[in-house]
């Protein structure tokens, strides 16, 4: 199927609109490389990409003093230690 559609695109007989894209990476540097590669393919094959449906996600993110990843949530200890050292109001 892909080769058939690719031939149509190369001849200018078809246009492709990519509706949903999810790029995953472990580092910001790798994420930028993926975005550049996607942009290059988009230009070469004349793909239309819907920005509102394109998501670029790091494999782990920091959220509410936790590091969240695929099926994991770990507290960031340096942040939690600071919270525990706060004095309670009297």
C-alpha positions, 0 to 999 in steps of 0.5 A, a space after each residue: 500500500 505504501 509504495 502505491 501511495 508513494 508513487 502517486 505522491 511522487 507523480 503529484 497525483 496524491 496529497 497526504 495529510 498527516 493527522 496525528 503525530 507523536 514523537 518520543 525522545 529521551 533528550 531535547 537534542 534528540 527531539 530536535 533531530 526528530 523534528 528536523 527529520 520530520 520537517 525534511 520528509 514533509 518538504 520532500 514528499 509534500 506532506 501537510 502536517 496539522 500543527 494542532 495534532 502534532 505532539 513532541 514528548 520527552 520520555 520523562 518530564 518533571 511535573 509537580 516535583 516528580 519525574 514522570 515517565 512511561 508507567 513510572 512516577 518518581 519523586 524528585 528528592 532534592 525538592 521533597 527534602 526542601 519541603 520537609 525542612 520547612 517549619 510549620 507555622 505556629 
